[in-house]
Amino acid sequence: MDRWDNRGCAMIKSELIEKLGAENPHLTQAEVERVVNVILGRMVSALEAGGRVELRGFGAFSVRHRPARSGRNPRTGQTVDVPAKSVPFFKSGKELRERLNADG
């Protein structure tokens, strides 16, 4: 069975490029790779600028800010200061949720 049909398998960027190349034989592998890199790069740039990336039917990516806090080192139990940080956040779209929860 093709790994694309298996549930629980992760897809990595190189596999996405390979699959898109196979489905678009008129494009070279280098062109497909460049397109994927441009799309992902633009998404990252938008998030870096504090924006949001919405892919209709799939979901939306945004950035959430976490304030500084006190944490605990699980190995030693010692209190440590955790700095403020920004983390990516994904909210799935309605169509994606419906497909994932469809019977059959």
C-alpha positions as CSV (number, residue, x, y, z in Angstrom):
1,M,0.0,0.0,0.0
2,D,1.2,3.5,-0.8
3,R,2.4,5.4,2.2
4,W,0.0,8.3,1.2
5,D,-2.9,6.0,1.9
6,N,-1.8,4.9,5.3
7,R,-3.3,6.5,8.3
8,G,-0.8,7.8,10.9
9,C,2.0,8.4,8.4
10,A,3.7,11.8,8.4
11,M,4.4,13.6,5.2
12,I,7.7,15.4,4.9
13,K,8.4,18.3,2.5
14,S,10.5,16.2,0.1
15,E,7.6,13.7,-0.2
16,L,5.2,16.5,-0.9
17,I,7.6,17.8,-3.7
18,E,7.9,14.3,-5.1
19,K,4.1,13.7,-5.1
20,L,3.4,17.1,-6.8
21,G,6.1,16.4,-9.3
22,A,4.5,13.1,-10.2
23,E,1.1,14.7,-10.6
24,N,2.5,17.5,-12.7
25,P,4.9,15.9,-15.2
26,H,5.1,19.2,-17.3
27,L,7.1,20.7,-14.4
28,T,10.6,19.8,-13.5
29,Q,11.4,18.6,-10.0
30,A,13.4,21.8,-9.4
31,E,10.4,23.9,-10.4
32,V,8.1,22.0,-8.1
33,E,10.6,22.4,-5.3
34,R,10.9,26.2,-5.9
35,V,7.1,26.6,-5.9
36,V,6.8,24.7,-2.6
37,N,9.7,26.7,-1.0
38,V,8.1,30.0,-2.2
39,I,4.7,29.1,-0.7
40,L,6.1,28.0,2.6
41,G,8.5,31.0,2.7
42,R,5.7,33.5,2.1
43,M,3.6,31.8,4.9
44,V,6.6,32.1,7.3
45,S,7.1,35.7,6.3
46,A,3.5,36.6,6.9
47,L,3.6,35.0,10.4
48,E,6.9,36.7,11.2
49,A,5.2,40.0,10.4
50,G,2.5,39.2,12.9
51,G,0.0,38.3,10.2
52,R,-2.3,35.3,9.6
53,V,-2.3,32.8,6.9
54,E,-5.7,31.3,5.9
55,L,-6.2,28.4,3.5
56,R,-9.9,28.1,2.9
57,G,-11.2,24.7,3.7
58,F,-8.0,23.7,5.4
59,G,-7.4,26.1,8.2
60,A,-5.6,29.1,9.5
61,F,-2.1,29.7,10.9
62,S,-1.4,32.5,13.3
63,V,1.0,33.5,16.0
64,R,0.3,33.4,19.7
65,H,2.4,35.2,22.2
66,R,3.2,33.5,25.5
67,P,4.2,35.7,28.4
68,A,7.3,35.1,30.5
69,R,6.8,32.8,33.5
70,S,8.4,30.8,36.2
71,G,8.9,27.1,35.3
72,R,10.4,24.0,36.9
73,N,13.3,21.9,35.7
74,P,11.8,18.4,35.7
75,R,15.1,16.8,36.3
76,T,16.2,18.8,39.3
77,G,13.0,20.5,40.5
78,Q,14.7,23.8,40.4
79,T,12.7,26.9,39.5
80,V,13.8,28.5,36.2
81,D,12.7,31.7,34.4
82,V,11.0,31.0,31.0
83,P,11.3,34.0,28.7
84,A,8.3,35.3,26.7
85,K,8.0,33.8,23.3
86,S,5.9,33.6,20.1
87,V,4.5,30.2,19.0
88,P,2.7,29.1,15.8
89,F,-0.9,28.2,16.2
90,F,-3.1,26.2,13.7
91,K,-6.9,26.2,13.7
92,S,-8.4,23.7,11.3
93,G,-11.1,24.7,8.9
94,K,-14.6,23.4,8.9
95,E,-14.1,21.3,5.7
96,L,-11.0,19.6,7.1
97,R,-12.7,18.8,10.4
98,E,-15.7,17.3,8.5
99,R,-13.5,15.2,6.3
100,L,-11.5,13.9,9.3
101,N,-14.8,13.0,11.1
102,A,-16.7,11.6,8.2
103,D,-17.9,8.0,8.6
104,G,-16.4,5.5,6.2
